[in-house]
Amino acid sequence: MTDVSNAAPAANAETCQGPPEGTGGFIWYELMTTEQDAAIAFYEAVVGWSASDQTMAEMGDFRYTILSAGDRQIGGLMQLTDEMLGHGARPAWVGYIGVPDTDAAAKQIVAAGGSVHMGPDDIPNVGRFAMVGDPGGAVFYVMTPLPRSDVPPPAEPNELANISWHELYAGNGQEAAFDFYSRQFGWETMEMMDMGPMGQYRIFGSNGVRMGGMMDQPAEMPVSAWSFYVDVDGIDAAIDRITANGGKVAMGPHQVPGGSWIVQAFDPQGAFFALVSTTR
């Protein structure tokens, strides 16, 4: 994994929540893994999330694990099936971007040079979604959630166990990637940072709120992808938990502009993730 220590992830911004549901912000995160129980145990130990299983009779008693930080649901975790693995799926985190109309969003993404990998389809009692790819190959979901009366307020800045920064390694370059995402979701450039031979690091956001960064896909990375940073209390202690629980550090710890510390790592099943802390 490339060294992005000159980049500026979540904790350097005053706030990093992004826009509310349905308006082009990340609203959910999902881990696809080869060992569901082992992955649950890893993230409970490393990040401090709690886990609760849901079964969906409408989907053949499919097991889906909800990951929560306190009372706040962060994302889900699911087992990759043999069929998924046969089609090339591998352990990975994928983000959901909220949109007002999933079907319209999928059509617009294809028209802009992206692709649709699955759907659009309904998740019973949850909403309508589609798995898509941007023109550079990075995969994400678009989703139109059903109306809810219990939507939690945005997380506070640097709230522990919250996913607060979203980073894209753009297969078609960060400039072309930003043009795509800004047209689809209304994102705006907040700041440009020169990383020398690694090119420009673009901090993007919406309505004046920083959401993440984009950079050109490094040559050593096999695919274009999104990565997500989770806030923790103390980066060194978090690294100890990663290695003690079977994970592998790919890069870090590194201090980034603004004073925060980051580490990028792989969980025991091979999914890439990142952590950020205001303290070493």
Secondary structure, 3 states (H helix, E strand, C coil): CCCCCCCCCHHHCCCCCCCCCCCCCEEEEEEEECCHHHHHHHHHHHCCCEEEEEEEHHHCCEEEEEEEECCEEEEEEEECCHHHHHCCCCCEEEEEEECCCHHHHHHHHHHCCCEEEEEEEEECCCEEEEEEECCCCCEEEEEEECCCCCCCCCCCCCCCCCEEEEEEEECCCHHHHHHHHHHHHCCEEEEEEECHHHCEEEEEEECCEEEEEEEECCCCCCCCEEEEEEECCCHHHHHHHHHHCCCEEEEEEEECCCCCEEEEEECCCCCEEEEEECCC
